[in-house]
Amino acid sequence: PGTYALRAVARDNLGNQTTSAAVSVSVNSGTAPTVSVTAPTAASNVSVSVAPTNTVTTITATATANTGTIASVQFFANGVSLGTDNAFPYAASWTPTALGSYALTALATDTVGNQTTSAAVCVSVVSPPSVEITAPAAGAAVSSTTTITASATSAIGSIASVEFFVNGTSLGTDTTTPYSISWSPTASGTATITARATD
């Protein structure tokens, strides 16, 4: 193992000769490491808000050295470097700025210079729908069966369903607009109402 300078000398039949410029190469020892991207998973949709606030997604990988130890893992999205992590667990932050398909890869380097690039994990960056509760209003007082309503929109598709929650417990799902559900409170106190839209 080591670094070598390779040269070639050409001689013609008249005795003239020229030496080439040196080409530097490295000879590594042992077996290359193994590496794979573990999150996000292949064929998954990465829901992000690309404007005005970009969503940060964490990419993780596992890497094992067959010779020496893992020195670093570098992450890429469509060939563009996202950064390098030198310590386990290996991860990098990714902030997509455009919707579309991306191939995520990781390059593992061990302490003797061997490198391996992982298989690509292909994901789609999509924009999530928006949803908000329209009734009852925040801070309202209710004492009997109440209709909860919500509005929802999708930038790249259509709304498939809106699910309603009170204090994290699902009340049910509505698949047609206007999206609503009935809620009968069973105890006094403050309740948190949320809705989850799926396009």
Backbone as CSV, one residue per row, in Angstrom:
resi,resn,N_x,N_y,N_z,CA_x,CA_y,CA_z,C_x,C_y,C_z
1,PRO,0.828,-1.209,0.000,0.000,0.000,0.000,0.861,1.256,0.000
2,GLY,0.350,2.287,-0.590,1.091,3.535,-0.625,0.743,4.344,-1.857
3,THR,1.500,5.444,-2.063,1.300,6.319,-3.215,2.436,6.108,-4.198
4,TYR,2.091,5.962,-5.467,3.085,5.679,-6.488,2.976,6.698,-7.621
5,ALA,4.168,7.083,-8.189,4.223,7.950,-9.367,4.558,7.077,-10.563
6,LEU,3.626,7.007,-11.529,3.835,6.186,-12.728,4.310,7.070,-13.873
7,ARG,5.368,6.594,-14.578,5.897,7.328,-15.727,6.153,6.359,-16.864
8,ALA,6.183,6.869,-18.067,6.524,6.068,-19.239,7.637,6.769,-20.017
9,VAL,8.565,5.980,-20.544,9.653,6.521,-21.350,9.516,5.981,-22.774
10,ALA,9.416,6.889,-23.740,9.317,6.491,-25.154,10.653,6.751,-25.841
11,ARG,11.120,5.751,-26.632,12.378,5.883,-27.387,12.105,5.579,-28.845
12,ASP,12.646,6.434,-29.747,12.491,6.127,-31.173,13.740,5.420,-31.690
13,ASN,13.739,5.067,-32.988,14.845,4.280,-33.548,16.120,5.087,-33.770
14,LEU,16.030,6.414,-33.493,17.217,7.256,-33.610,17.856,7.544,-32.258
15,GLY,17.277,6.962,-31.230,17.843,7.157,-29.899,17.248,8.289,-29.101
16,ASN,16.298,9.046,-29.683,15.631,10.105,-28.933,14.662,9.480,-27.930
17,GLN,14.515,10.148,-26.821,13.579,9.622,-25.832,12.914,10.762,-25.053
18,THR,11.703,10.484,-24.578,10.936,11.440,-23.774,10.277,10.695,-22.620
19,THR,10.314,11.324,-21.452,9.645,10.753,-20.276,8.341,11.506,-20.041
20,SER,7.289,10.773,-19.822,5.979,11.379,-19.623,5.911,12.097,-18.277
21,ALA,4.890,12.916,-18.146,4.590,13.477,-16.827,4.144,12.341,-15.914
22,ALA,4.342,12.522,-14.633,3.993,11.486,-13.665,2.491,11.469,-13.409
23,VAL,1.968,10.275,-13.247,0.580,10.074,-12.823,0.632,9.443,-11.443
24,SER,0.026,10.121,-10.468,0.054,9.637,-9.095,-1.146,8.732,-8.833
25,VAL,-0.895,7.559,-8.278,-1.963,6.624,-7.914,-1.736,6.131,-6.492
26,SER,-2.817,5.696,-5.865,-2.725,5.145,-4.521,-3.118,3.679,-4.550
27,VAL,-2.360,2.868,-3.873,-2.670,1.445,-3.743,-3.180,1.213,-2.331
28,ASN,-4.418,0.774,-2.245,-5.023,0.523,-0.946,-4.906,-0.945,-0.569
29,SER,-5.098,-1.220,0.695,-5.004,-2.590,1.166,-6.349,-3.064,1.677
30,GLY,-6.559,-4.356,1.681,-7.756,-4.917,2.274,-8.960,-4.831,1.358
31,THR,-10.137,-4.996,1.969,-11.407,-5.046,1.246,-12.185,-3.769,1.487
32,ALA,-12.852,-3.293,0.462,-13.626,-2.054,0.569,-14.752,-2.196,1.586
33,PRO,-15.172,-1.081,2.202,-16.254,-1.131,3.190,-17.600,-1.368,2.518
34,THR,-18.612,-1.646,3.334,-19.987,-1.734,2.853,-20.754,-0.547,3.412
35,VAL,-21.717,-0.041,2.632,-22.473,1.138,3.064,-23.841,1.115,2.409
36,SER,-24.851,1.582,3.111,-26.198,1.682,2.546,-26.939,2.825,3.202
37,VAL,-27.781,3.495,2.426,-28.640,4.552,2.949,-29.830,3.889,3.639
38,THR,-30.103,4.288,4.885,-31.178,3.664,5.661,-32.426,4.525,5.770
39,ALA,-32.302,5.813,5.612,-33.476,6.701,5.650,-33.151,7.962,4.858
40,PRO,-34.131,8.462,4.095,-35.463,7.891,3.886,-35.383,6.597,3.095
41,THR,-36.488,5.838,3.079,-36.503,4.556,2.397,-36.787,4.745,0.907
42,ALA,-36.420,3.737,0.142,-36.607,3.800,-1.307,-38.078,3.934,-1.669
43,ALA,-38.332,4.724,-2.708,-39.668,4.958,-3.256,-40.586,5.720,-2.318
44,SER,-40.035,6.302,-1.255,-40.869,7.065,-0.334,-41.069,8.485,-0.849
45,ASN,-42.105,9.118,-0.331,-42.346,10.530,-0.626,-41.826,11.367,0.528
46,VAL,-40.973,12.314,0.239,-40.461,13.237,1.235,-41.286,14.508,1.120
47,SER,-42.166,14.715,2.079,-43.028,15.899,2.039,-42.277,17.090,2.597
48,VAL,-42.165,18.121,1.789,-41.432,19.309,2.211,-42.183,20.561,1.808
49,SER,-41.889,21.606,2.508,-42.336,22.936,2.102,-41.128,23.612,1.490
50,VAL,-41.174,23.870,0.187,-39.993,24.407,-0.487,-39.982,25.924,-0.552
51,ALA,-41.069,26.558,-0.178,-41.080,28.016,-0.152,-42.290,28.475,0.664
52,PRO,-42.116,29.517,1.491,-40.863,30.253,1.695,-39.925,29.600,2.710
53,THR,-40.434,28.623,3.485,-39.609,27.958,4.490,-39.291,26.553,4.019
54,ASN,-38.019,26.251,3.824,-37.619,24.946,3.347,-37.540,23.956,4.494
55,THR,-38.054,22.749,4.254,-38.056,21.703,5.263,-36.739,20.941,5.226
56,VAL,-36.178,20.677,6.405,-34.924,19.932,6.508,-35.245,18.454,6.738
57,THR,-34.658,17.588,5.932,-34.830,16.139,6.051,-33.485,15.526,6.423
58,THR,-33.495,14.548,7.326,-32.262,13.876,7.744,-32.069,12.598,6.939
59,ILE,-30.891,12.458,6.347,-30.512,11.236,5.633,-29.553,10.461,6.533
60,THR,-29.791,9.164,6.699,-28.927,8.335,7.538,-28.379,7.169,6.731
61,ALA,-27.269,6.621,7.210,-26.641,5.488,6.530,-25.930,4.604,7.544
62,THR,-25.760,3.345,7.185,-24.926,2.435,7.959,-23.703,2.100,7.123
63,ALA,-22.561,1.933,7.783,-21.322,1.604,7.079,-20.477,0.699,7.954
64,THR,-19.863,-0.304,7.329,-19.014,-1.257,8.042,-17.698,-1.399,7.305
65,ALA,-16.599,-1.298,8.039,-15.270,-1.434,7.439,-14.834,-2.898,7.484
66,ASN,-14.322,-3.395,6.367,-13.752,-4.740,6.326,-12.260,-4.717,6.598
67,THR,-11.654,-3.546,6.421,-10.251,-3.331,6.751,-10.153,-1.998,7.474
68,GLY,-9.514,-1.959,8.608,-9.441,-0.719,9.373,-10.796,-0.380,9.959
69,THR,-11.094,0.912,10.041,-12.388,1.394,10.532,-12.927,2.450,9.569
70,ILE,-14.206,2.778,9.722,-14.799,3.795,8.872,-14.253,5.166,9.268
71,ALA,-13.709,5.881,8.284,-13.172,7.220,8.535,-14.223,8.292,8.293
72,SER,-15.076,8.086,7.278,-16.087,9.092,6.962,-17.161,8.505,6.060
73,VAL,-18.319,9.142,6.106,-19.411,8.824,5.177,-19.891,10.147,4.590
74,GLN,-19.820,10.260,3.276,-20.251,11.468,2.582,-21.580,11.194,1.890
75,PHE,-22.511,12.145,1.988,-23.856,11.970,1.447,-24.055,12.817,0.189
76,PHE,-24.866,12.291,-0.748,-25.119,12.980,-2.007,-26.596,12.890,-2.370
77,ALA,-27.125,13.941,-3.012,-28.459,13.941,-3.616,-28.280,14.309,-5.077
78,ASN,-28.583,13.374,-5.964,-28.351,13.569,-7.404,-26.918,13.987,-7.690
79,GLY,-25.984,13.402,-6.948,-24.570,13.656,-7.178,-24.014,14.888,-6.516
80,VAL,-24.856,15.686,-5.879,-24.397,16.904,-5.200,-24.142,16.581,-3.732
81,SER,-22.950,16.906,-3.246,-22.589,16.580,-1.871,-23.441,17.346,-0.863
82,LEU,-23.906,16.606,0.137,-24.690,17.210,1.218,-23.877,17.366,2.484
83,GLY,-22.657,16.836,2.480,-21.810,16.934,3.660,-21.265,15.578,4.058
84,THR,-20.367,15.591,5.000,-19.665,14.389,5.457,-19.804,14.241,6.959
85,ASP,-20.018,13.000,7.401,-20.089,12.686,8.834,-18.956,11.726,9.153
86,ASN,-18.174,12.063,10.176,-17.010,11.252,10.534,-17.244,10.335,11.721
87,ALA,-18.456,10.334,12.263,-18.716,9.530,13.448,-20.082,8.863,13.358
88,PHE,-20.178,7.669,13.883,-21.443,6.943,13.943,-22.343,7.587,14.986
89,PRO,-23.672,7.683,14.784,-24.420,7.268,13.582,-24.249,8.276,12.459
90,TYR,-24.120,7.777,11.239,-23.802,8.624,10.099,-25.073,9.277,9.556
91,ALA,-25.064,10.591,9.465,-26.255,11.324,9.034,-25.857,12.654,8.418
92,ALA,-26.763,13.191,7.611,-26.574,14.516,7.016,-27.933,15.161,6.855
93,SER,-27.947,16.479,6.939,-29.183,17.238,6.747,-29.336,17.605,5.277
94,TRP,-30.540,17.430,4.788,-30.831,17.716,3.371,-32.016,18.671,3.310
95,THR,-31.843,19.773,2.601,-32.904,20.772,2.451,-33.244,20.919,0.974
96,PRO,-34.170,20.092,0.467,-34.537,20.211,-0.949,-35.116,21.590,-1.240
97,THR,-34.759,22.137,-2.378,-35.275,23.449,-2.763,-36.204,23.366,-3.964
98,ALA,-36.421,22.147,-4.478,-37.317,21.960,-5.626,-37.971,20.597,-5.538
99,LEU,-39.209,20.519,-6.024,-39.908,19.247,-6.076,-39.310,18.382,-7.172
100,GLY,-39.471,17.059,-7.057,-38.965,16.163,-8.091,-38.406,14.882,-7.520
101,SER,-37.731,14.116,-8.377,-37.138,12.838,-7.984,-35.654,13.017,-7.685
102,TYR,-35.197,12.336,-6.644,-33.799,12.453,-6.225,-33.232,11.068,-5.938
103,ALA,-31.961,10.871,-6.313,-31.222,9.656,-5.990,-30.265,9.978,-4.856
104,LEU,-30.459,9.334,-3.714,-29.630,9.568,-2.535,-28.590,8.458,-2.422
105,THR,-27.328,8.837,-2.242,-26.251,7.866,-2.101,-25.330,8.283,-0.956
106,ALA,-24.533,7.314,-0.514,-23.544,7.573,0.541,-22.221,6.951,0.121
107,LEU,-21.137,7.671,0.343,-19.785,7.208,0.025,-19.035,6.962,1.330
108,ALA,-18.680,5.696,1.583,-17.947,5.346,2.808,-16.464,5.204,2.496
109,THR,-15.628,5.778,3.348,-14.171,5.688,3.222,-13.606,5.117,4.508
110,ASP,-12.747,4.093,4.398,-12.151,3.538,5.617,-10.792,4.178,5.881
111,THR,-10.175,3.776,6.979,-8.940,4.423,7.424,-7.718,4.050,6.591
112,VAL,-7.856,3.094,5.665,-6.732,2.782,4.777,-7.013,3.238,3.347
113,GLY,-8.084,4.023,3.170,-8.336,4.646,1.879,-9.292,3.934,0.961
114,ASN,-9.801,2.761,1.355,-10.781,2.076,0.518,-12.109,2.822,0.545
115,GLN,-12.821,2.844,-0.592,-14.094,3.555,-0.684,-15.154,2.688,-1.351
116,THR,-16.391,2.903,-0.929,-17.544,2.250,-1.559,-18.689,3.243,-1.601
117,THR,-19.371,3.301,-2.757,-20.583,4.113,-2.888,-21.792,3.201,-2.787
118,SER,-22.751,3.593,-1.980,-23.943,2.778,-1.764,-24.814,2.720,-3.011
119,ALA,-25.722,1.762,-3.018,-26.775,1.757,-4.024,-27.639,2.992,-3.810
120,ALA,-28.185,3.523,-4.890,-29.004,4.735,-4.789,-30.374,4.416,-4.201
121,VAL,-30.836,5.302,-3.329,-32.198,5.250,-2.815,-32.957,6.380,-3.497
122,CYS,-33.963,6.029,-4.276,-34.707,7.029,-5.035,-35.954,7.464,-4.278
123,VAL,-36.101,8.765,-4.093,-37.245,9.319,-3.377,-37.841,10.465,-4.187
124,SER,-39.088,10.783,-3.885,-39.760,11.910,-4.525,-39.990,13.004,-3.497
125,VAL,-39.619,14.214,-3.843,-39.864,15.365,-2.982,-41.192,15.978,-3.418
126,VAL,-42.147,15.998,-2.505,-43.490,16.493,-2.821,-43.883,17.570,-1.832
127,SER,-44.829,18.391,-2.240,-45.333,19.451,-1.370,-46.580,18.958,-0.652
128,PRO,-46.606,19.021,0.681,-47.766,18.517,1.414,-48.959,19.451,1.258
129,PRO,-50.164,18.920,1.454,-51.338,19.785,1.410,-51.370,20.710,2.624
130,SER,-52.229,21.722,2.561,-52.418,22.604,3.713,-53.817,22.381,4.258
131,VAL,-53.969,22.518,5.574,-55.264,22.279,6.211,-55.360,23.142,7.457
132,GLU,-56.576,23.648,7.734,-56.793,24.410,8.958,-58.215,24.214,9.449
133,ILE,-58.348,24.258,10.779,-59.664,24.178,11.402,-60.369,25.518,11.202
134,THR,-61.609,25.480,10.716,-62.369,26.719,10.498,-63.460,26.923,11.558
135,ALA,-63.856,25.849,12.241,-64.833,25.970,13.334,-64.718,24.721,14.211
136,PRO,-64.865,24.881,15.517,-65.078,26.138,16.243,-63.804,26.985,16.272
137,ALA,-63.957,28.253,16.596,-62.814,29.156,16.653,-61.963,28.861,17.884
138,ALA,-60.707,29.226,17.812,-59.817,29.051,18.965,-60.364,29.822,20.161
139,GLY,-60.408,29.174,21.310,-60.891,29.815,22.529,-62.388,29.743,22.715
140,ALA,-63.117,29.164,21.746,-64.571,29.081,21.857,-64.969,28.124,22.975
141,ALA,-66.149,28.375,23.549,-66.707,27.500,24.581,-67.832,26.685,23.969
142,VAL,-67.767,25.373,24.135,-68.814,24.487,23.615,-69.351,23.651,24.772
143,SER,-70.634,23.329,24.705,-71.243,22.588,25.800,-72.052,21.389,25.340
144,SER,-72.183,21.229,24.026,-72.967,20.111,23.509,-72.340,19.639,22.208
145,THR,-73.025,18.761,21.513,-72.499,18.258,20.244,-72.186,19.422,19.303
146,THR,-70.965,19.404,18.785,-70.452,20.497,17.960,-69.946,19.957,16.640
147,THR,-70.134,20.717,15.593,-69.593,20.342,14.284,-68.226,20.996,14.110
148,ILE,-67.236,20.163,13.878,-65.886,20.651,13.585,-65.732,20.682,12.074
149,THR,-65.266,21.814,11.550,-65.062,21.937,10.106,-63.622,22.325,9.806
150,ALA,-63.194,22.008,8.607,-61.826,22.329,8.186,-61.810,22.624,6.703
151,SER,-60.829,23.423,6.294,-60.578,23.653,4.868,-59.214,23.062,4.535
152,ALA,-59.094,22.495,3.337,-57.842,21.860,2.932,-57.632,22.045,1.445
153,THR,-56.389,22.253,1.044,-56.039,22.396,-0.368,-54.738,21.653,-0.646
154,SER,-54.558,21.242,-1.894,-53.337,20.568,-2.323,-52.767,21.300,-3.526
155,ALA,-51.470,21.583,-3.488,-50.833,22.329,-4.567,-50.571,21.465,-5.794
156,ILE,-50.454,20.149,-5.604,-50.056,19.299,-6.730,-51.045,18.174,-7.006
157,GLY,-52.139,18.119,-6.278,-53.122,17.066,-6.493,-54.466,17.531,-5.974
158,SER,-55.255,16.610,-5.492,-56.529,16.943,-4.877,-56.605,16.288,-3.501
159,ILE,-57.438,16.819,-2.634,-57.565,16.292,-1.282,-58.347,14.980,-1.321
160,ALA,-57.764,13.935,-0.749,-58.419,12.629,-0.699,-59.242,12.478,0.570
161,SER,-58.731,13.022,1.692,-59.458,12.892,2.956,-58.925,13.872,3.975
162,VAL,-59.774,14.193,4.962,-59.375,14.993,6.113,-59.797,14.228,7.360
163,GLU,-58.837,13.945,8.226,-59.108,13.236,9.469,-59.068,14.230,10.629
164,PHE,-60.022,14.117,11.538,-60.136,15.047,12.660,-59.707,14.369,13.959
165,PHE,-59.071,15.180,14.829,-58.573,14.676,16.105,-58.946,15.635,17.227
166,VAL,-59.248,15.071,18.391,-59.413,15.854,19.620,-58.450,15.275,20.639
167,ASN,-57.523,16.121,21.089,-56.487,15.689,22.032,-55.750,14.448,21.521
168,GLY,-55.533,14.400,20.222,-54.772,13.307,19.624,-55.565,12.067,19.301
169,THR,-56.832,12.011,19.685,-57.676,10.849,19.411,-58.527,11.113,18.174
170,SER,-58.483,10.181,17.229,-59.211,10.368,15.982,-60.717,10.304,16.192
171,LEU,-61.422,11.280,15.591,-62.880,11.283,15.605,-63.447,10.635,14.343
172,GLY,-62.652,10.570,13.287,-63.113,10.032,12.024,-62.586,10.833,10.856
173,THR,-63.012,10.447,9.671,-62.487,11.019,8.430,-63.628,11.439,7.512
174,ASP,-63.435,12.552,6.834,-64.386,13.018,5.824,-63.652,13.106,4.495
175,THR,-64.265,12.566,3.434,-63.605,12.537,2.123,-64.193,13.525,1.128
176,THR,-65.192,14.290,1.557,-65.805,15.257,0.645,-65.865,16.630,1.288
177,THR,-65.719,17.637,0.443,-65.813,19.009,0.930,-67.275,19.443,0.990
178,PRO,-67.666,20.254,1.952,-66.865,20.812,3.048,-66.558,19.744,4.094
179,TYR,-65.313,19.714,4.570,-64.857,18.671,5.480,-65.340,18.976,6.893
180,SER,-66.044,18.024,7.493,-66.589,18.263,8.830,-66.838,16.947,9.542
181,ILE,-67.033,17.048,10.864,-67.358,15.884,11.684,-68.030,16.359,12.953
182,SER,-68.880,15.544,13.543,-69.553,15.891,14.796,-68.719,15.423,15.980
183,TRP,-68.709,16.266,17.019,-67.951,15.953,18.239,-68.849,16.202,19.443
184,SER,-68.954,15.200,20.296,-69.727,15.318,21.534,-68.774,15.252,22.714
185,PRO,-68.449,16.402,23.313,-67.518,16.408,24.446,-68.043,15.539,25.584
186,THR,-67.136,14.839,26.247,-67.532,13.955,27.351,-67.031,14.445,28.697
187,ALA,-66.233,15.525,28.717,-65.708,16.036,29.991,-65.380,17.511,29.828
188,SER,-65.444,18.229,30.940,-65.079,19.647,30.932,-63.569,19.796,30.822
189,GLY,-63.134,20.938,30.317,-61.700,21.208,30.218,-61.354,21.768,28.867
190,THR,-60.060,21.942,28.652,-59.562,22.482,27.389,-59.245,21.339,26.442
191,ALA,-59.695,21.440,25.204,-59.461,20.413,24.196,-58.682,21.012,23.023
192,THR,-57.801,20.206,22.469,-57.019,20.615,21.306,-57.560,19.876,20.084
193,ILE,-58.019,20.646,19.108,-58.599,20.073,17.889,-57.603,20.245,16.741
194,THR,-57.362,19.156,16.011,-56.475,19.223,14.842,-57.100,18.439,13.686
195,ALA,-56.613,18.694,12.505,-57.067,17.977,11.318,-55.859,17.606,10.474
196,ARG,-55.895,16.442,9.857,-54.807,15.977,9.002,-55.337,15.719,7.595
197,ALA,-54.798,16.435,6.629,-55.241,16.293,5.242,-54.292,15.383,4.471
198,THR,-54.869,14.528,3.634,-54.102,13.646,2.756,-54.544,13.903,1.314
199,ASP,-53.563,14.141,0.415,-53.945,14.395,-0.976,-53.856,13.122,-1.802
